[in-house]
Amino acid sequence: MLRHFSFYDPASGRLTGEQFATNVDDGIPLNVRDDRPAVEGQHNHRTHRVDLETKAVVPLEPGAITEHPIDRAYRVRQEIQALEQRQARVVREAVLGNKDAQERLQKLDAAIVELRRELTAAK
């Protein structure tokens, strides 16, 4: 039977994101050391940690959960795409002479520029 393990930081209990699997008990000591402990199971290092007293995997406190840069970049790109899709109607309204359309178009463009800055700052 294949067993999965997740490594964690022995000082903080934070899962590192590194994992290994073995189907023999001899494989465990080859991978786990005092300075590189592991807990059985495949655990998400972004949302869980190891309680150092009980060695149980527990959820991170809400304030400790951080968004991974790749996830953040994807979310920002989705927001930019949604704003750009809204621009088409506003451009059409501006061409047809709608007085408010120009102002709405400028607000949409400013929001897109700000999101693009966020994207480039993350790189």
Backbone as JSON, one array per atom type, in Angstrom:
{
  "sequence": "MLRHFSFYDPASGRLTGEQFATNVDDGIPLNVRDDRPAVEGQHNHRTHRVDLETKAVVPLEPGAITEHPIDRAYRVRQEIQALEQRQARVVREAVLGNKDAQERLQKLDAAIVELRRELTAAK",
  "N": [[0.84, -1.18, 0.0], [0.59, 2.16, -0.88], [1.92, 4.88, 0.83], [1.52, 8.26, 1.74], [3.29, 11.26, 2.53], [3.73, 14.47, 4.08], [6.01, 17.09, 4.32], [7.09, 19.24, 7.02], [7.91, 22.33, 8.73], [9.93, 22.08, 11.54], [10.08, 24.02, 13.52], [7.97, 25.86, 13.22], [5.74, 24.47, 12.36], [4.6, 24.85, 9.93], [3.56, 23.55, 6.84], [5.65, 22.51, 4.2], [5.11, 22.11, 1.55], [6.42, 20.21, 0.19], [6.36, 16.76, -0.61], [6.31, 13.18, -0.2], [6.11, 9.74, -1.27], [5.79, 6.33, -0.35], [5.96, 2.78, -0.55], [6.98, 1.02, 1.17], [7.97, 0.43, 4.53], [10.63, 0.89, 5.06], [11.29, 3.05, 3.5], [10.54, 5.34, 4.81], [12.38, 6.26, 6.95], [14.47, 6.97, 5.28], [13.73, 9.33, 4.12], [12.74, 11.05, 6.1], [13.91, 13.17, 8.66], [15.17, 14.51, 11.82], [15.46, 17.26, 11.47], [13.87, 17.59, 9.34], [10.99, 16.86, 9.44], [8.02, 14.84, 8.84], [4.54, 14.4, 8.2], [1.96, 11.99, 8.05], [0.06, 11.72, 5.08], [-1.42, 13.63, 2.35], [-1.22, 16.91, 2.32], [-2.44, 20.27, 2.09], [-0.28, 22.87, 1.84], [-0.87, 25.53, 1.8], [-3.14, 25.97, 3.24], [-3.13, 24.55, 5.6], [-1.47, 23.42, 8.64], [0.91, 21.84, 10.89], [0.1, 20.94, 14.14], [2.3, 21.42, 16.65], [2.34, 20.27, 19.19], [0.46, 18.15, 19.24], [0.93, 16.91, 16.85], [-0.96, 16.79, 14.91], [-2.65, 17.56, 11.86], [-3.85, 20.71, 11.19], [-6.23, 23.33, 10.32], [-5.0, 26.43, 8.97], [-4.99, 29.6, 10.67], [-7.41, 32.07, 9.75], [-6.18, 34.61, 9.05], [-3.61, 33.83, 8.44], [-3.55, 32.54, 6.06], [-2.33, 32.73, 2.86], [-2.38, 34.09, -0.43], [-1.23, 32.38, -3.21], [1.31, 33.48, -5.49], [0.91, 32.7, -8.21], [-1.8, 32.0, -8.23], [-2.87, 34.48, -7.56], [-2.1, 36.06, -9.75], [-3.56, 34.79, -11.77], [-6.18, 35.33, -10.87], [-6.19, 38.16, -11.05], [-5.82, 38.51, -13.82], [-8.23, 37.41, -14.7], [-10.03, 39.29, -13.67], [-9.24, 41.56, -15.13], [-9.92, 40.7, -17.71], [-12.71, 40.49, -17.46], [-13.39, 43.19, -17.04], [-12.51, 44.29, -19.47], [-14.29, 43.08, -21.23], [-16.62, 44.36, -20.5], [-16.12, 46.85, -21.54], [-16.77, 46.95, -24.26], [-19.54, 47.41, -24.65], [-19.75, 49.95, -23.51], [-18.1, 51.47, -25.19], [-19.56, 51.27, -27.55], [-21.88, 52.67, -26.75], [-20.73, 55.19, -26.34], [-19.94, 55.86, -28.93], [-22.42, 56.08, -30.05], [-23.26, 58.39, -28.94], [-23.9, 58.66, -26.22], [-23.75, 60.48, -23.3], [-22.73, 59.86, -20.74], [-21.12, 57.71, -21.18], [-18.41, 58.13, -21.91], [-17.2, 58.9, -19.5], [-17.64, 56.58, -17.94], [-16.15, 54.79, -19.43], [-13.57, 55.79, -19.04], [-13.31, 55.28, -16.29], [-13.41, 52.47, -16.27], [-11.09, 51.94, -17.74], [-9.15, 53.04, -16.04], [-9.35, 51.29, -13.87], [-8.49, 48.92, -15.08], [-5.85, 49.61, -15.73], [-4.79, 49.87, -13.14], [-5.01, 47.22, -12.21], [-3.28, 45.98, -14.0], [-0.89, 47.11, -13.19], [-0.66, 45.9, -10.7], [-0.26, 43.28, -11.53], [2.28, 43.47, -12.84], [3.84, 44.29, -10.72], [3.88, 42.04, -9.17], [5.61, 40.32, -10.41]],
  "CA": [[0.0, 0.0, 0.0], [1.35, 3.4, -0.99], [1.65, 5.85, 1.9], [1.94, 9.62, 1.39], [3.74, 12.08, 3.65], [3.96, 15.89, 3.82], [7.05, 17.66, 5.19], [6.76, 20.49, 7.69], [8.99, 23.02, 9.45], [9.83, 21.65, 12.94], [9.99, 25.17, 14.42], [6.7, 26.57, 13.12], [4.65, 23.58, 12.01], [4.1, 25.15, 8.58], [3.85, 22.55, 5.82], [6.55, 23.1, 3.21], [4.65, 21.87, 0.19], [7.13, 19.02, -0.31], [5.73, 15.51, -0.21], [6.87, 11.97, -0.78], [5.28, 8.56, -1.12], [6.55, 5.09, -0.3], [5.14, 1.59, -0.3], [7.69, 0.18, 2.14], [8.29, 1.16, 5.76], [12.04, 1.28, 5.02], [11.41, 4.31, 2.79], [10.25, 6.48, 5.68], [13.59, 6.85, 7.54], [15.34, 7.52, 4.24], [13.23, 10.65, 3.74], [12.39, 11.87, 7.27], [14.96, 13.38, 9.67], [14.73, 15.43, 12.88], [15.37, 18.63, 10.94], [12.97, 17.54, 8.18], [9.93, 15.91, 9.81], [6.88, 14.7, 7.94], [3.3, 13.87, 8.77], [1.33, 11.15, 7.03], [-1.05, 12.3, 4.32], [-1.14, 14.68, 1.38], [-1.87, 18.08, 2.92], [-2.26, 21.53, 1.38], [0.57, 23.75, 2.65], [-1.42, 26.89, 1.79], [-4.31, 26.08, 4.1], [-3.0, 23.74, 6.81], [-0.19, 23.34, 9.33], [0.98, 20.77, 11.88], [0.13, 21.37, 15.54], [3.55, 20.82, 17.13], [2.12, 19.49, 20.41], [-0.27, 16.92, 18.97], [1.36, 16.41, 15.54], [-2.14, 16.7, 14.06], [-2.75, 18.59, 10.82], [-4.98, 21.59, 11.52], [-6.33, 24.46, 9.38], [-4.35, 27.69, 9.33], [-5.88, 30.66, 11.08], [-7.78, 32.81, 8.53], [-5.23, 35.65, 8.7], [-2.33, 33.25, 8.03], [-3.66, 31.98, 4.72], [-1.86, 33.7, 1.86], [-2.66, 33.73, -1.81], [-0.03, 32.06, -3.97], [1.46, 34.43, -6.6], [0.31, 32.19, -9.46], [-3.25, 32.13, -8.08], [-3.19, 35.91, -7.59], [-1.96, 36.51, -11.14], [-4.71, 34.26, -12.51], [-7.36, 36.09, -10.45], [-6.08, 39.51, -11.61], [-6.08, 38.41, -15.26], [-9.67, 37.2, -14.87], [-10.67, 40.58, -13.42], [-8.96, 42.41, -16.3], [-10.72, 40.2, -18.83], [-14.11, 40.87, -17.23], [-13.51, 44.64, -17.28], [-12.36, 44.53, -20.91], [-15.53, 42.66, -21.88], [-17.61, 45.41, -20.24], [-15.79, 48.04, -22.32], [-17.36, 46.92, -25.6], [-20.84, 48.08, -24.61], [-19.54, 51.36, -23.21], [-17.57, 52.08, -26.41], [-20.69, 51.39, -28.47], [-22.72, 53.76, -26.26], [-20.02, 56.45, -26.59], [-20.03, 56.13, -30.37], [-23.8, 56.47, -30.34], [-23.51, 59.71, -28.38], [-24.27, 58.65, -24.81], [-22.87, 61.44, -22.6], [-22.09, 59.23, -19.58], [-20.28, 56.59, -21.62], [-16.99, 58.51, -21.88], [-16.76, 58.85, -18.09], [-17.6, 55.17, -17.54], [-15.02, 54.19, -20.14], [-12.35, 56.21, -18.34], [-13.25, 54.55, -15.01], [-13.04, 51.09, -16.58], [-9.69, 51.94, -18.15], [-8.33, 53.27, -14.84], [-9.36, 50.04, -13.1], [-7.64, 47.97, -15.8], [-4.46, 50.06, -15.56], [-4.39, 49.53, -11.77], [-4.83, 45.77, -12.14], [-2.04, 45.64, -14.73], [0.24, 47.47, -12.29], [-0.6, 44.83, -9.7], [0.35, 42.13, -12.21], [3.71, 43.68, -13.08], [4.51, 44.38, -9.41], [3.98, 40.68, -8.62], [6.65, 39.56, -11.12]],
  "C": [[0.89, 1.25, 0.0], [0.93, 4.37, 0.11], [2.25, 7.19, 1.5], [2.3, 10.38, 2.66], [3.97, 13.51, 3.19], [4.99, 16.41, 4.83], [6.56, 18.96, 5.83], [7.98, 21.04, 8.42], [8.87, 22.65, 10.93], [9.71, 22.81, 13.93], [8.61, 25.81, 14.41], [5.51, 25.65, 12.88], [4.07, 23.84, 10.63], [4.51, 24.03, 7.63], [4.67, 23.22, 4.72], [6.05, 23.0, 1.78], [5.35, 20.68, -0.44], [6.45, 17.77, 0.22], [6.51, 14.33, -0.77], [5.92, 10.81, -0.52], [6.19, 7.34, -1.12], [5.6, 3.93, -0.06], [5.84, 0.62, 0.64], [8.03, 1.03, 3.36], [9.75, 1.61, 5.79], [12.24, 2.62, 4.33], [11.2, 5.52, 3.67], [11.52, 7.06, 6.29], [14.56, 7.43, 6.51], [14.97, 8.95, 3.89], [13.01, 11.59, 4.93], [13.57, 11.93, 8.23], [14.41, 14.32, 10.73], [14.55, 16.85, 12.37], [14.45, 18.71, 9.73], [11.86, 16.55, 8.46], [8.8, 15.9, 8.78], [5.7, 14.12, 8.71], [2.6, 13.07, 7.67], [0.14, 11.85, 6.39], [-0.56, 13.33, 3.32], [-1.93, 15.91, 1.82], [-1.5, 19.34, 2.15], [-1.49, 22.5, 2.27], [0.05, 25.18, 2.67], [-2.54, 27.07, 2.8], [-4.19, 25.33, 5.42], [-1.59, 23.82, 7.4], [-0.24, 22.15, 10.29], [1.0, 21.4, 13.26], [1.32, 20.66, 16.17], [3.38, 20.0, 18.4], [1.48, 18.14, 20.1], [0.17, 16.21, 17.7], [0.17, 16.18, 14.6], [-2.1, 17.82, 13.03], [-4.02, 19.38, 11.09], [-5.04, 22.73, 10.5], [-5.55, 25.66, 9.9], [-5.4, 28.68, 9.81], [-6.19, 31.5, 9.85], [-6.78, 33.89, 8.12], [-3.9, 35.12, 8.19], [-2.36, 32.68, 6.63], [-3.27, 33.06, 3.71], [-2.18, 33.17, 0.47], [-1.34, 33.5, -2.53], [0.09, 33.03, -5.15], [0.83, 33.97, -7.92], [-1.21, 32.32, -9.4], [-3.67, 33.6, -8.17], [-3.12, 36.44, -9.01], [-3.13, 36.02, -11.97], [-5.96, 35.06, -12.18], [-7.36, 37.49, -11.06], [-6.36, 39.49, -13.11], [-7.57, 38.2, -15.55], [-10.43, 38.51, -14.67], [-10.46, 41.53, -14.59], [-9.82, 41.99, -17.48], [-12.19, 40.6, -18.67], [-14.33, 42.36, -17.48], [-13.42, 44.96, -18.77], [-13.62, 44.12, -21.67], [-16.63, 43.71, -21.66], [-17.37, 46.66, -21.09], [-16.52, 48.07, -23.66], [-18.7, 47.66, -25.63], [-20.68, 49.58, -24.39], [-19.0, 52.09, -24.44], [-18.71, 52.28, -27.41], [-21.6, 52.55, -28.05], [-22.06, 55.11, -26.51], [-20.1, 56.83, -28.05], [-21.43, 56.61, -30.75], [-24.2, 57.78, -29.65], [-23.96, 59.75, -26.93], [-23.26, 59.49, -24.02], [-22.11, 60.8, -21.44], [-21.07, 58.17, -19.98], [-18.8, 56.92, -21.54], [-16.43, 58.41, -20.45], [-16.66, 57.41, -17.6], [-16.43, 54.45, -18.19], [-13.7, 54.55, -19.47], [-12.2, 55.49, -17.01], [-12.85, 53.1, -15.23], [-11.55, 51.0, -16.94], [-8.77, 52.15, -16.95], [-8.25, 52.0, -13.98], [-8.45, 48.99, -13.75], [-6.16, 48.33, -15.64], [-3.96, 49.69, -14.16], [-4.16, 48.03, -11.62], [-3.57, 45.34, -12.89], [-0.81, 46.01, -13.92], [0.44, 46.4, -11.23], [0.07, 43.59, -10.29], [1.85, 42.3, -12.37], [4.48, 43.79, -11.77], [4.73, 42.99, -8.82], [5.11, 39.9, -9.26], [8.0, 39.77, -10.54]]
}
